[in-house]
Amino acid sequence: MKKYFLLILLLYQSFFSQNTTGVFNDGFIFTNAIQGNPSSFLQSSNPWEVNIISTDVFLNNNYGYISKQNVLGVLGEKDFVVNDGKSSPDLPKNTIGFGVYKKFDGHFQADVLGPAIAVKFKIKDQDFAAGFYTRLRTFGNSFNLDGNYKYDNFVHQPSFALDFKPFSGSLATLQENNFFISKSFFQTKSSEFNIGLNFKHSKVWDALIVKEKNSFDFKYDKASATFEYNHYDVEALVTTSVNFDNNSYKPKDYGHSIGGDIGFTYVDYGDYDKEEGEYLQKLAFSVTDIGFIKVNGEKHIFKGDPFLINRTTDFQEFTNISDFLQELSSHVYGDPNASLVGTQFTVALPTALHLSYSGNLLKNRYVTLGINQRLPLYMYAFKTPNLFYINLAKTHRLITYAAQLSLFEYKKPQLGAYLRFGPFFIGSDNILPVFFRQDELNAFDVYFGFKIYPFWDSSESRRARKECYCDK
């Protein structure tokens, strides 16, 4: 099983909102898009849709990498070597190396959309849509981490002294049950304005937030193998379902939240036929993950006088996170329980703003420009990466294919692709590392899913089944 965890270890310093740009812009399936904008299903040409399963795994970081590999190659390998020496631009294949940058960014995400259903209906000639979906997601990140945290500073080094800037990192596993409802508030023969709300109940299985609020000094003396810390002010908030004693994972409920999403979509159909899934242009805006979670866990604060850690004798016996924090408290305060200041803490959900514009270039060919911007609501908040993307798609009831270019954190380009054939879809927002060998494999994205919807139905047959009131 070791090889399957190596990609997670690439983040090293820390462990996202689904990132599936392609499926979000497919004009014939919408249960995935509801996660990003709960008003979206009213645009669907289908009266109903069922999601059986869909999943996304995403990683992007500039800290750690596997040399001369692609994702498919990593899954077929067994032996990997960690580069403990100086950074090298040309490491042998299957070597875990570490980058050298002024700032480090990293985001990991595994997202599963479980059983979901969405339907359209009318109440007194007013168009509505509603549905329910379950979701499980694990995500974590740390952005703009000081370059002094690079791996080389902590392995086989002579004595040194460094100044470290403030940082924060987070990790979470959330299980969600969601109910959405949307309504068309303005509708003509050629346009509509839709508003949607999503109500979510989240359970926390894991949560970790580490925040260093001060610049601090870090000194290493090779002769005594000791680290000295000074001017530190660290907060650590943690709870986890991992059982470290037997290396197992058993989900436990460590907190609840009531949150939500709100979305708006204006669609101009022009001379195109909504029943065929076509439109002239579309403008969408939403804010997702609005809410807070009260977590049952441990909150520790470490702030005080300088203290020493011996790298060869200290922290050798702990078996779980609580033991580690207690030993750290003993070093800082001389008391294993002094750092613990609470057994509950509040964390904001990974709130994000989404804005996109989509236009019809030719028949069934669309270009979409979008932006996802994180919007932390609290000093302790889970975060999602910033993203700008351009998506080009050819859509049809039976098949949709697309390509997109995105900028992770508005600076790192990624090329993606998407294909749906009937109810099956597969795609990637960063496809090259999946198939092609990278000198430094440090980012990738893969998603796929299976839907049930009337893809076999046509607009003509649906119109033929409608009641006619021609004589009235």
C-alpha positions in Angstrom: 0.0 0.0 0.0 3.0 2.3 0.4 3.0 3.4 -3.2 -0.6 4.7 -3.0 0.4 7.1 -0.2 3.5 8.5 -1.9 1.5 11.1 -3.8 0.1 12.4 -0.6 3.5 12.6 0.9 4.5 14.9 -1.9 2.9 17.8 0.1 5.0 17.0 3.1 4.3 20.3 4.9 0.5 19.9 4.8 -2.2 17.9 3.4 -10.5 21.6 -2.1 -14.5 22.5 -3.9 -14.2 20.1 -6.6 -11.9 21.1 -9.4 -13.7 19.4 -12.3 -13.8 22.2 -14.8 -14.8 20.0 -17.7 -17.8 18.3 -16.2 -19.0 21.6 -14.7 -19.4 23.0 -18.2 -21.1 20.0 -19.8 -24.5 21.2 -21.0 -26.2 17.9 -20.5 -25.3 16.7 -17.0 -25.6 19.0 -14.0 -25.5 17.1 -10.7 -21.8 17.9 -10.4 -22.3 21.5 -11.4 -24.8 21.9 -8.5 -21.9 21.8 -6.1 -20.5 24.9 -7.6 -23.8 26.7 -8.3 -27.2 25.4 -7.0 -29.1 27.3 -9.6 -27.6 25.4 -12.5 -30.0 22.5 -12.9 -32.8 24.7 -14.1 -30.9 25.2 -17.4 -30.8 21.4 -18.0 -32.7 20.1 -21.0 -33.3 16.9 -19.0 -36.3 16.7 -16.5 -34.2 14.6 -14.1 -30.8 13.2 -13.4 -29.2 10.7 -11.0 -25.6 10.5 -10.1 -24.4 7.0 -9.3 -20.8 7.9 -8.4 -18.2 10.4 -9.4 -14.8 11.2 -7.9 -11.9 13.6 -8.3 -8.3 13.3 -7.1 -6.2 16.5 -7.4 -2.7 17.5 -6.3 -0.6 20.5 -7.1 2.5 21.6 -5.2 5.9 23.0 -5.8 7.5 21.4 -2.7 8.0 17.7 -3.3 8.1 15.6 -6.5 8.9 12.2 -7.9 11.5 12.3 -10.6 11.0 11.1 -14.2 7.6 9.6 -13.7 3.9 10.0 -14.6 0.9 9.0 -12.5 0.3 5.7 -14.2 4.0 4.8 -13.8 4.0 5.6 -10.1 1.1 3.2 -9.5 3.1 0.4 -11.1 6.3 1.0 -9.1 7.3 -0.4 -5.7 10.6 1.0 -4.8 11.3 4.7 -4.3 14.3 6.6 -2.8 14.3 9.8 -0.9 16.9 12.3 -1.9 18.6 13.3 1.3 21.4 15.2 -0.3 21.5 18.7 -1.8 18.9 19.6 -4.4 19.7 18.3 -7.8 18.3 19.2 -11.2 18.7 15.7 -12.5 17.7 12.9 -10.1 17.4 9.2 -11.0 13.9 7.8 -11.8 11.6 7.2 -8.8 13.5 9.5 -6.5 11.5 11.7 -4.1 13.1 15.1 -4.4 12.3 18.6 -3.0 12.1 21.9 -4.8 13.9 25.1 -3.9 11.7 28.2 -4.2 11.2 31.4 -2.3 7.6 30.4 -1.6 5.9 27.0 -1.5 2.3 26.2 -2.5 0.5 23.0 -2.1 -3.1 21.7 -2.3 -4.4 18.1 -2.1 -8.0 17.0 -2.7 -9.9 13.7 -2.9 -13.6 14.3 -3.6 -16.4 11.8 -4.0 -19.9 12.7 -5.0 -22.2 9.9 -3.9 -25.8 9.1 -4.7 -27.5 12.3 -6.0 -30.8 13.1 -7.6 -32.1 16.3 -9.2 -35.5 16.9 -10.8 -37.3 19.8 -12.4 -41.0 20.5 -11.8 -43.7 23.2 -11.9 -45.8 24.8 -9.2 -48.5 27.0 -10.6 -46.6 27.4 -13.8 -43.5 28.4 -12.0 -40.3 26.5 -12.8 -38.5 24.8 -9.9 -35.7 22.3 -9.4 -34.7 20.4 -6.3 -32.6 17.5 -5.3 -30.4 15.8 -2.8 -26.7 14.6 -2.9 -24.1 13.2 -0.5 -20.5 14.1 -0.7 -17.2 13.0 1.0 -14.1 15.2 0.6 -10.6 15.3 2.0 -8.5 18.3 1.3 -5.6 20.3 2.6 -3.2 23.1 1.7 -0.6 25.6 2.6 0.0 28.6 0.4 3.0 31.0 0.3 5.1 28.9 2.7 8.5 30.5 3.4 11.3 29.0 1.3 13.3 28.4 4.4 11.1 25.4 5.2 12.7 23.5 2.3 13.7 19.9 3.1 17.4 20.6 2.6 17.5 22.7 5.7 16.7 19.8 7.9 18.8 16.9 6.6 22.5 16.4 6.8 23.3 20.1 7.3 26.1 21.8 9.2 25.1 24.2 12.0 23.0 27.1 10.8 20.6 29.8 11.9 17.5 30.9 9.9 14.5 33.3 10.3 11.1 31.8 9.4 8.1 33.9 8.4 4.5 33.3 9.6 2.6 30.5 7.9 -0.6 28.5 8.1 -1.7 25.1 6.8 -4.9 23.0 7.1 -6.4 19.6 6.5 -10.0 18.3 6.7 -12.2 15.3 5.9 -15.9 16.3 5.6 -18.9 14.0 5.1 -21.9 16.0 3.8 -25.6 15.7 3.1 -26.9 18.4 0.9 -30.4 19.5 -0.3 -30.8 22.1 -3.0 -33.7 24.0 -4.4 -33.8 26.6 -7.2 -36.4 28.7 -8.9 -36.6 30.7 -12.1 -37.5 34.2 -11.1 -37.5 35.7 -14.5 -38.4 33.8 -17.6 -39.2 34.7 -21.2 -39.2 32.7 -24.4 -35.5 33.5 -24.9 -34.0 34.1 -21.5 -34.2 33.2 -17.8 -32.8 34.3 -14.5 -32.4 31.5 -11.9 -31.6 31.5 -8.2 -30.6 28.5 -6.2 -29.9 27.6 -2.6 -28.1 24.6 -1.2 -28.4 23.6 2.4 -25.6 21.4 3.7 -25.1 19.4 6.9 -21.4 18.6 7.4 -19.7 16.1 9.7 -16.0 16.4 10.5 -13.9 13.2 10.5 -10.6 15.0 10.5 -9.4 18.5 11.1 -6.0 20.1 11.4 -5.0 23.7 11.4 -1.5 24.9 12.2 -0.9 28.7 12.4 2.4 30.4 13.2 1.6 34.0 13.8 5.1 35.4 14.3 8.4 35.3 12.5 10.6 33.1 14.6 14.3 32.0 14.9 15.4 28.5 14.2 19.0 27.4 15.0 20.6 24.0 14.5 23.8 22.9 16.2 25.3 19.8 14.5 27.7 18.9 17.2 24.9 18.4 19.8 22.2 17.5 17.2 19.9 20.1 18.8 17.3 22.6 17.4 16.6 25.8 19.2 13.3 27.8 18.7 12.8 31.4 19.7 10.1 34.1 19.2 7.5 31.5 18.2 3.7 31.9 18.6 2.0 28.7 17.3 -1.6 27.5 17.4 -2.4 23.9 16.6 -6.0 22.7 16.3 -6.5 19.0 15.7 -8.8 16.1 15.7 -8.6 12.9 13.7 -10.2 9.5 13.0 -6.9 7.8 12.5 -6.0 5.1 15.0 -2.3 5.3 15.3 -2.0 2.3 17.6 -3.1 -0.1 14.9 -2.6 2.1 11.8 -6.3 2.0 10.9 -8.9 4.6 10.0 -12.4 4.4 11.5 -14.5 7.5 10.8 -15.8 9.2 13.9 -18.1 12.3 14.2 -16.1 15.1 15.7 -18.4 18.0 14.8 -21.3 19.3 12.8 -22.2 22.4 10.8 -25.1 23.8 9.0 -23.9 25.7 5.9 -24.9 26.5 2.4 -24.3 27.7 -1.1 -26.1 30.4 -3.1 -26.0 30.7 -6.8 -27.4 32.9 -9.6 -27.5 32.1 -13.4 -28.7 34.3 -16.2 -29.1 32.4 -19.5 -29.8 34.1 -22.9 -31.0 31.5 -25.3 -31.3 33.9 -28.3 -32.5 31.9 -31.3 -31.2 28.6 -29.8 -33.4 25.7 -28.5 -33.2 25.1 -24.7 -34.7 21.6 -25.3 -31.6 20.8 -27.4 -29.3 22.0 -24.6 -28.2 25.1 -26.5 -28.0 28.7 -25.5 -26.4 31.9 -26.8 -24.7 33.1 -23.6 -24.7 32.5 -19.9 -23.5 34.4 -16.8 -23.2 32.5 -13.5 -22.2 33.7 -10.0 -22.1 31.8 -6.7 -20.7 31.7 -3.3 -20.1 28.2 -1.9 -19.4 26.7 1.6 -20.8 29.5 3.6 -20.8 28.4 7.2 -18.8 27.3 10.3 -18.0 24.0 12.0 -17.7 23.5 15.8 -15.1 20.8 16.1 -14.5 18.6 19.1 -10.8 18.2 19.4 -7.7 19.8 20.9 -6.5 23.4 20.7 -2.9 24.0 21.7 -1.0 27.2 22.0 2.8 27.3 22.1 4.4 30.6 23.0 7.2 31.4 25.4 10.9 31.2 26.0 13.4 29.5 23.7 13.6 25.7 24.0 15.8 22.9 22.6 14.9 19.7 20.9 17.4 16.9 20.3 16.8 15.3 17.0 18.2 11.9 18.1 16.5 11.4 21.5 13.3 13.5 21.5 9.9 12.6 20.0 10.9 9.0 19.6 8.1 7.3 21.6 4.8 9.1 20.7 2.1 7.0 18.9 -0.5 9.7 18.2 -0.8 13.4 17.7 -1.9 14.0 21.3 1.2 12.4 22.6 3.3 14.5 20.2 1.7 17.7 21.4 2.0 16.8 25.0 5.8 16.1 24.6 6.1 19.5 22.8 4.3 21.1 25.7 6.8 19.6 28.1 9.6 21.2 26.2 8.0 24.6 26.0 6.3 24.8 29.4 7.7 22.0 31.4 4.2 20.6 31.7 2.6 18.1 29.2 -0.8 19.7 29.7 0.0 23.4 29.8 -0.4 24.0 26.0 -4.0 22.6 25.9 -6.4 25.6 26.1 -9.6 24.0 24.8 -11.4 20.9 23.6 -13.5 22.7 21.1 -12.7 25.1 18.3 -14.6 26.7 15.4 -13.4 26.6 11.8 -15.0 28.2 8.8 -15.8 26.1 5.8 -13.7 26.6 2.6 -15.8 29.5 1.4 -15.2 30.5 -2.3 -16.6 32.8 -4.9 -17.3 31.6 -8.4 -17.9 33.7 -11.5 -18.1 32.5 -15.1 -19.2 33.6 -18.6 -20.0 31.2 -21.4 -20.7 32.1 -25.0 -21.8 30.1 -28.1 -19.1 30.3 -30.7 -20.8 28.0 -33.3 -23.6 25.5 -33.0 -23.0 23.4 -29.9 -19.5 24.9 -29.4 -18.9 27.0 -26.3 -16.1 29.0 -24.7 -16.3 29.6 -20.9 -14.1 31.9 -18.9 -14.3 31.5 -15.1 -12.6 32.4 -11.8 -12.7 30.7 -8.4 -11.5 32.9 -5.6 -11.2 31.7 -2.0 -13.0 33.8 0.6 -12.0 32.9 4.2 -14.7 34.0 6.7 -12.7 33.5 9.8 -9.2 33.5 11.2 -9.4 29.7 11.3 -10.7 28.6 7.9 -10.2 25.7 5.5 -9.2 27.0 2.1 -9.6 26.2 -1.6 -7.1 27.2 -4.3 -7.6 30.2 -6.5 -8.2 29.3 -10.1 -8.7 31.0 -13.5 -9.8 28.9 -16.4 -10.8 28.9 -20.1 -12.9 26.0 -21.3 -13.7 25.1 -24.9 -16.4 22.5 -25.3 -18.4 20.7 -28.0 -21.6 19.4 -26.5 -24.2 16.9 -27.7 -26.8 14.8 -25.9 -24.8 11.6 -26.6 -21.2 13.0 -26.4 -19.4 16.0 -25.0 -15.7 16.7 -25.3 -13.7 19.7 -24.1 -10.3 21.1 -23.4 -9.3 23.8 -20.9 -6.4 25.9 -19.7 -6.3 26.9 -16.1 -4.0 28.8 -13.8 -3.5 27.3 -10.4 -3.2 30.1 -7.8 -3.4 32.4 -10.9 0.2 31.6 -11.9 0.8 27.9 -12.7 -0.7 26.8 -16.1 -2.5 23.5 -16.4 -3.9 21.8 -19.5 -7.0 19.7 -19.1 -9.4 17.6 -21.2 -12.8 16.1 -20.7 -14.9 13.4 -22.5 -18.5 12.2 -21.9 -20.1 9.4 -23.8 -23.7 8.8 -22.7 -23.8 8.4 -19.0 -20.0 7.9 -18.5 -17.4 10.7 -18.2 -13.7 11.0 -17.5 -11.5 14.0 -17.5 -8.6 15.9 -16.0 -7.8 19.5 -15.3 -4.1 18.7 -15.4 -3.8 15.8 -17.8 -0.2 15.8 -19.0 1.3 14.4 -15.8 -1.2 11.5 -15.9 0.2 10.0 -19.1 3.5 11.7 -19.9 6.7 11.4 -17.9 7.6 14.5 -16.0 11.1 15.5 -14.9 9.4 16.5 -11.6 6.0 14.9 -11.0 4.4 17.2 -8.5 0.9 17.9 -9.8 -2.0 16.0 -11.5 -5.8 15.7 -11.6 -8.1 12.8 -12.5 -11.9 12.6 -12.3 -14.6 10.3 -13.6 -18.2 9.3 -13.0 -21.4 7.6 -14.1 -24.8 9.2 -14.4 -28.3 8.1 -15.3 -30.4 10.6 -17.2 -32.6 10.4 -20.4 -29.7 10.7 -22.9 -31.7 8.4 -25.2 -34.6 10.9 -25.3 -34.9 13.7 -27.9 -36.5 17.1 -27.8 -39.0 16.0 -30.4 -40.3 13.0 -28.4 -40.5 15.1 -25.2 -42.6 17.8 -27.0 -44.8 15.1 -28.5 -45.6 13.7 -25.0 -46.7 17.1 -23.7 -50.4 18.0 -23.4 -51.7 20.3 -26.1 -53.9 23.2 -25.1 -54.3 24.4 -28.7 -58.1 24.6 -28.6 -58.3 26.4 -25.3 
